């Protein structure tokens, strides 16, 4: 019996997240709150930890303070077992420059791989919502004999231009014939013309092959130094890239409804939709799977409280998630996610909304289909009807500590 392979995890968490503005105005994209109490990075780390990986580094760069703090406070592993989750900022080891792409981030961090001497390196993104057992993907990678394996999932053909599209070899070998980065008009799958197989941004590499690939890429001046745009095509051209179909992944505790769920929350629309997936009676993505828990920092706050307001209106919530520390006084919530320390005073109506962290909703306010970030204050008489937070900054004062709406009778048109 051969010795087990040593596997090292790298999470790419340096993205700026411009399409999630203003949620990323003061933080890195992986630090954006999600689901009332989580950060996006928690899904990536939880999946790796649940898969048995014990040495994990998170490569950070853009506005990383809150992300670094969250990792240091939340993800503390036992050093007795040589286990750790470490946040590693850009170190400028190859000169006075920052990361110029995801592949360059790995190139500039090769010392981490050299120190651990793993056989296999798992490289994943930090801003997707999903569950995945990476050990199953590692096993498939080893069995395939490939040098690189890309996790793939089916998506509607109309969304192909947002992802890297995998063109699988038709012989059923599991190898990738071509890899198209955000193509305009790709062909659909043979068995499903309205779908394509797209990259999830999760990769497994033989260590030596990955090191050679990023070093070679670093010598190409015209390269974008991107994992999907440059490194995977490098392996495809050499006939060394395989794909792993997410449908094969059997996560403990998953249900037929949420099995193979994966969502890229890179835009406000997808961020909003992902929250709406959480709140139905039979959620599309189930946070209650105790066999594969999504872990996060414990919030030191009292339980959520629903009370009557001064005129006897009852605080209530329908198809909603209400986090610790929230007080709903005469407020009606419907299909909403409210983060910790939310105070919604009497007369408020909050529908199809995502409110995150230290939100105060004044008496008489009405919030509809809006995504509001931390420290939001809606004073008395305010009306917010922004559709999925498009043009969210209009009518708002954006400060370093969050977003504040000031003045009586503030109205933001839909």
C-alpha positions as MATLAB code, in Angstrom:
seq = 'XXXXXXXXXXXXXXXXXXXXXXXXXXXXXXXXXXXXXXXXXXXXXXXXXXXXXXXXXXXXXXXXXXXXXXXXXXXXXXXXXXXXXXXXXXXXXXXXXXXXXXXXXXXXXXXXXXXXXXXXXXXXXXXXXXXXXXXXXXXXXXXXXXXXXXXXXXXXXXXXXXXXXXXXXXXXXXXXXXXXXXXXXXXXXXXXXXXXXXXXXXXXXXXXXXXXXXXXXXXXXXXXXXXXXXXXXXXXXXXXXXXXXXXXXXXXXXXXXXXXXXXXXXXXXXXXXXXXXXXXXXXXXXXXXXXXXXXXXXXXXXXXXXXXXXXXXXXXXXXXXXXXXXXXXXXXXXXXXXXXXXXXXXXXXXXXXXXXXXXXXXXXXXXXXXXXXXXXXXXXXXXXXXXXXXXXXXXXXXXXXXXXXXXXXXXXXX';
ca = [
       0.000    0.000    0.000;
       1.407    3.382   -1.013;
       1.808    6.140    1.554;
      -1.005    8.719    1.656;
      -0.401   11.912   -0.265;
       0.295   15.089    1.654;
      -2.174   17.780    0.571;
      -1.695   21.523    1.024;
      -4.508   24.071    0.634;
      -4.203   27.536   -0.905;
      -7.142   29.940   -0.873;
      -6.923   32.881   -3.257;
      -8.471   35.790   -1.344;
      -6.879   38.886   -2.834;
      -9.739   39.919   -5.111;
     -10.944   43.512   -5.084;
     -14.580   42.682   -5.803;
     -15.503   45.817   -7.742;
     -18.822   44.320   -8.878;
     -19.900   43.996   -5.241;
     -19.478   47.682   -4.475;
     -20.354   49.252   -2.099;
     -20.165   46.082    0.016;
     -16.449   45.961   -0.807;
     -15.802   49.664   -0.294;
     -13.960   49.020    2.963;
     -13.118   45.308    2.868;
     -11.855   42.503    0.658;
     -14.494   40.525   -1.197;
     -13.956   37.297    0.847;
     -14.668   39.288    4.037;
     -18.138   40.350    2.870;
     -20.802   39.123    5.350;
     -23.180   36.427    4.207;
     -26.201   34.692    5.678;
     -26.451   36.968    8.709;
     -23.409   35.659   10.589;
     -20.876   34.228    8.121;
     -18.169   35.724    5.927;
     -17.727   34.428    2.383;
     -14.285   33.062    3.308;
     -15.930   30.720    5.847;
     -17.355   28.526    3.079;
     -13.957   27.950    1.476;
     -12.188   27.232    4.767;
     -14.997   25.025    6.100;
     -14.943   22.907    2.958;
     -11.191   22.354    3.196;
     -11.270   21.598    6.935;
     -14.225   19.229    6.556;
     -12.312   17.520    3.729;
      -9.441   16.715    6.085;
      -6.929   19.384    5.045;
      -4.976   20.726    7.993;
      -2.396   23.073    6.452;
      -4.139   25.977    4.734;
      -2.926   29.418    3.706;
      -5.096   32.333    2.616;
      -3.377   34.705    0.185;
      -4.660   38.237    0.759;
      -3.984   41.635   -0.744;
      -6.849   44.123   -1.206;
      -8.122   45.901    1.963;
      -7.409   42.782    3.955;
      -7.553   43.967    7.562;
     -11.054   42.728    8.435;
     -10.375   39.473    6.560;
      -7.073   38.905    8.369;
      -8.707   39.686   11.710;
     -11.606   37.304   11.045;
      -9.243   34.464   10.125;
      -7.010   35.018   13.161;
      -9.955   35.207   15.575;
     -12.024   32.386   14.088;
      -9.809   29.749   12.494;
      -7.507   28.624   15.282;
      -6.217   25.089   14.750;
      -4.301   22.749   17.038;
      -0.556   23.180   16.614;
      -0.061   19.753   18.230;
      -1.166   18.217   14.935;
       0.778   20.738   12.835;
      -2.540   22.261   11.795;
      -3.094   25.877   10.840;
      -5.073   28.344    8.787;
      -2.749   31.258    8.095;
      -3.478   34.564    6.424;
      -0.542   35.536    4.185;
      -0.475   39.059    2.714;
       1.389   39.977   -0.443;
       5.070   39.906    0.540;
       6.778   41.343   -2.569;
       9.296   38.486   -2.555;
      10.021   38.945   -6.267;
      10.389   42.701   -6.286;
       8.542   45.840   -5.303;
       5.210   44.878   -6.819;
       1.864   43.487   -5.741;
       0.138   40.387   -7.127;
      -0.644   40.905  -10.808;
      -3.032   37.947  -10.945;
      -3.974   34.723   -9.170;
      -1.101   32.760  -10.753;
       1.345   35.488   -9.782;
       0.029   35.287   -6.220;
       1.093   31.641   -6.105;
       4.402   32.400   -7.820;
       5.207   35.029   -5.206;
       4.219   32.601   -2.446;
       6.143   29.510   -3.549;
       8.079   29.621   -0.292;
       4.933   28.370    1.447;
       4.856   25.291   -0.788;
       8.594   24.730   -0.393;
       8.251   24.853    3.395;
       5.437   22.252    3.510;
       6.706   19.949    0.726;
       3.243   18.610   -0.206;
       2.559   16.039   -2.926;
      -0.710   17.684   -3.929;
      -1.797   21.338   -3.847;
      -5.478   22.299   -3.768;
      -6.086   25.858   -4.996;
      -9.535   27.391   -4.552;
     -11.286   30.745   -4.604;
     -12.661   32.484   -1.546;
     -15.926   33.982   -2.730;
     -18.271   31.130   -3.662;
     -21.146   29.637   -1.651;
     -21.204   25.829   -1.785;
     -20.280   22.563   -0.063;
     -17.664   20.240   -1.513;
     -15.594   17.300   -0.286;
     -12.175   18.043   -1.754;
     -10.748   14.681   -0.705;
     -13.008   13.054   -3.284;
     -11.654   15.428   -5.931;
      -8.060   14.715   -4.849;
      -8.710   10.967   -5.135;
     -10.151   11.446   -8.631;
      -7.157   13.572   -9.603;
      -4.681   10.913   -8.506;
      -6.617    8.156  -10.273;
      -6.734   10.144  -13.533;
      -2.976   10.529  -13.808;
      -3.444   14.185  -14.790;
      -1.143   16.932  -13.581;
      -4.019   19.386  -13.072;
      -7.713   18.837  -12.385;
     -10.432   21.475  -12.692;
     -13.724   21.201  -10.787;
     -16.616   21.698  -13.189;
     -20.319   22.312  -12.733;
     -23.146   22.743  -15.218;
     -24.507   26.233  -15.707;
     -26.994   27.785  -18.161;
     -25.528   28.550  -21.574;
     -26.551   32.206  -21.125;
     -24.060   32.541  -18.247;
     -21.075   31.098  -20.131;
     -19.490   34.513  -20.696;
     -19.046   34.892  -16.928;
     -16.943   31.755  -16.435;
     -14.199   29.573  -17.817;
     -15.872   26.901  -19.950;
     -14.566   23.326  -20.052;
     -14.632   21.509  -23.401;
     -14.298   17.870  -22.359;
     -12.775   15.230  -24.596;
     -15.726   13.289  -26.117;
     -13.985    9.943  -25.617;
     -15.079    9.918  -21.976;
     -11.506    9.962  -20.667;
     -12.224   12.884  -18.347;
      -9.491   14.981  -19.954;
     -10.030   18.569  -21.081;
      -9.796   19.144  -24.829;
     -10.039   22.931  -24.631;
     -10.569   25.569  -21.958;
     -12.350   28.755  -22.978;
     -12.058   31.747  -20.648;
     -15.389   33.640  -20.635;
     -16.381   32.782  -24.236;
     -19.101   34.770  -26.015;
     -20.762   31.943  -27.986;
     -19.705   28.481  -26.806;
     -21.475   25.303  -27.886;
     -23.794   23.618  -25.399;
     -23.227   20.148  -23.999;
     -24.075   17.192  -26.264;
     -26.663   15.867  -23.815;
     -27.915   19.331  -22.797;
     -27.550   22.018  -25.508;
     -28.698   24.777  -23.150;
     -25.956   24.121  -20.600;
     -22.167   24.347  -20.433;
     -19.622   22.848  -18.060;
     -17.903   25.742  -16.299;
     -14.958   25.958  -13.968;
     -15.787   26.440  -10.288;
     -12.411   28.063   -9.710;
     -11.270   25.017   -7.718;
      -8.141   23.150   -8.831;
      -5.970   20.205   -7.775;
      -2.351   20.029   -8.922;
       0.639   17.791   -8.609;
       3.007   20.057   -6.715;
       5.974   19.876   -9.087;
       3.732   20.537  -12.080;
       2.117   23.587  -10.450;
       5.488   25.081   -9.497;
       6.818   24.584  -13.023;
       3.663   26.115  -14.542;
       3.626   29.317  -12.475;
       7.368   29.776  -12.921;
       7.014   29.429  -16.696;
       4.047   31.794  -16.680;
       6.055   34.350  -14.718;
       8.521   34.549  -17.613;
       5.818   35.490  -20.140;
       5.494   39.275  -20.266;
       2.184   39.166  -22.157;
       0.512   36.757  -19.727;
      -2.389   37.854  -17.552;
      -0.914   35.624  -14.803;
      -4.359   34.170  -14.113;
      -5.106   30.626  -12.996;
      -8.100   30.194  -15.281;
      -6.886   32.315  -18.159;
      -3.262   31.144  -18.331;
      -2.305   28.226  -16.066;
      -5.147   25.842  -16.941;
      -4.699   26.428  -20.716;
      -0.988   25.645  -20.165;
      -1.904   22.194  -18.853;
      -4.616   21.685  -21.494;
      -2.140   22.325  -24.316;
       0.160   19.686  -22.829;
      -2.668   17.145  -22.531;
      -2.287   17.077  -18.747;
      -5.580   18.622  -17.569;
      -8.609   16.662  -16.387;
     -11.968   17.805  -15.082;
     -13.897   16.691  -12.030;
     -17.676   16.815  -12.359;
     -19.282   18.319   -9.250;
     -22.171   15.868   -9.697;
     -19.815   13.108   -8.527;
     -19.235   14.843   -5.195;
     -21.229   13.233   -2.391;
     -21.168   15.580    0.595;
     -22.332   13.970    3.852;
     -25.732   15.238    4.955;
     -26.616   16.837    1.632;
     -30.162   16.571    0.344;
     -31.315   16.027   -3.247;
     -32.378   19.680   -3.265;
     -29.055   21.233   -2.277;
     -26.632   18.610   -3.616;
     -24.162   20.178   -6.073;
     -25.291   23.689   -5.137;
     -22.739   26.324   -6.105;
     -23.122   30.034   -6.593;
     -20.598   32.670   -7.565;
     -21.642   35.731   -5.539;
     -19.528   38.176   -7.485;
     -22.331   40.653   -8.217;
     -25.013   42.326   -6.130;
     -27.692   40.403   -8.072;
     -26.093   37.000   -7.430;
     -25.383   37.984   -3.817;
     -29.047   38.838   -3.308;
     -30.214   35.650   -5.055;
     -27.902   33.494   -2.939;
     -29.485   34.910    0.209;
     -32.955   34.198   -1.113;
     -31.820   30.577   -1.632;
     -31.355   30.281    2.140;
     -34.761   31.235    3.435;
     -37.398   28.964    1.896;
     -38.970   26.172    3.952;
     -36.915   23.677    1.958;
     -33.892   25.868    1.230;
     -32.015   25.564   -2.026;
     -28.867   25.771    0.076;
     -29.270   24.256    3.534;
     -27.303   25.852    6.386;
     -28.594   23.189    8.800;
     -26.408   20.319    7.552;
     -24.643   19.284   10.761;
     -22.689   16.534    8.963;
     -20.834   19.184    6.937;
     -21.046   22.356    9.023;
     -20.146   25.810    7.774;
     -18.233   27.280   10.696;
     -17.676   30.898   11.600;
     -16.834   33.154   14.517;
     -19.159   32.873   17.494;
     -20.967   36.178   18.006;
     -21.002   37.397   21.593;
     -24.567   38.706   21.509;
     -27.911   37.895   23.123;
     -30.586   35.900   21.293;
     -32.816   37.599   18.734;
     -35.894   39.191   20.322;
     -39.370   39.915   18.929;
     -41.438   42.393   20.969;
     -44.494   44.627   20.660;
     -43.943   48.295   19.899;
     -45.508   51.256   21.712;
     -48.852   50.840   19.942;
     -49.030   47.058   20.312;
     -47.798   45.925   16.904;
     -46.071   42.540   17.100;
     -42.605   41.905   15.712;
     -42.736   38.912   13.365;
     -40.752   37.228   10.600;
     -41.840   34.986    7.715;
     -39.372   32.953    5.629;
     -36.510   34.952    7.120;
     -33.197   34.507    8.910;
     -32.701   36.633   12.028;
     -29.261   36.622   13.646;
     -28.179   36.990   17.256;
     -28.444   40.419   18.792;
     -31.382   41.546   16.630;
     -34.411   43.270   18.171;
     -37.585   43.457   16.085;
     -40.101   45.798   17.709;
     -43.392   45.767   15.816;
     -41.499   45.030   12.618;
     -42.701   42.703    9.883;
     -39.973   40.735    8.082;
     -40.681   38.654    4.999;
     -38.068   36.788    2.910;
     -35.277   38.710    4.584;
     -31.876   38.046    6.133;
     -30.876   40.346    8.972;
     -27.395   40.326   10.450;
     -26.298   40.638   14.070;
     -27.215   43.714   16.091;
     -30.101   44.782   13.853;
     -32.710   47.037   15.473;
     -35.933   47.499   13.505;
     -38.390   49.840   15.235;
     -42.173   49.812   15.068;
     -43.952   50.441   11.785;
     -41.097   49.127    9.646;
     -41.802   46.741    6.780;
     -38.808   44.847    5.439;
     -39.355   42.599    2.405;
     -36.923   40.649    0.192;
     -33.952   42.358    1.787;
     -30.489   41.609    3.133;
     -29.494   43.746    6.129;
     -26.054   43.114    7.585;
     -24.428   44.112   10.884;
     -25.459   47.002   13.136;
     -28.471   48.129   11.113;
     -30.982   50.530   12.679;
     -34.293   50.939   10.862;
     -36.258   53.913   12.161;
     -39.988   53.983   12.898;
     -42.090   54.219    9.760;
     -39.279   53.112    7.462;
     -39.986   50.673    4.646;
     -37.206   48.597    3.069;
     -37.917   46.586   -0.076;
     -35.567   44.337   -2.096;
     -32.422   46.130   -0.919;
     -28.982   44.947    0.137;
     -27.680   47.189    2.930;
     -24.222   46.834    4.413;
     -23.066   47.245    8.040;
     -23.789   50.334   10.141;
     -26.793   51.413    8.040;
     -29.131   53.915    9.693;
     -32.563   54.623    8.198;
     -34.168   57.467   10.107;
     -37.886   58.017   10.642;
     -39.902   58.396    7.480;
     -37.228   56.894    5.210;
     -38.281   54.737    2.270;
     -35.817   52.448    0.473;
     -37.053   50.692   -2.650;
     -33.812   49.990   -4.469;
     -34.129   46.886   -6.633;
     -31.375   44.544   -5.419;
     -29.312   47.573   -4.411;
     -28.680   48.852   -7.910;
     -27.628   52.492   -7.578;
     -27.318   51.875   -3.835;
     -24.985   54.811   -3.349;
     -27.522   57.286   -4.728;
     -29.064   59.123   -1.799;
     -26.662   57.560    0.690;
     -23.732   59.058    2.513;
     -20.918   56.485    2.280;
     -18.448   56.651    5.154;
     -15.495   54.530    6.205;
     -17.608   52.811    8.852;
     -20.519   51.938    6.599;
     -23.520   53.512    4.899;
     -25.736   56.075    6.592;
     -29.032   57.536    5.455;
     -29.697   60.856    7.147;
     -32.631   63.248    7.301;
     -36.395   62.883    7.580;
     -38.388   61.629    4.650;
     -35.421   60.248    2.698;
     -36.742   58.455   -0.365;
     -34.675   56.469   -2.840;
     -36.644   55.653   -6.018;
     -36.727   52.116   -7.375;
];
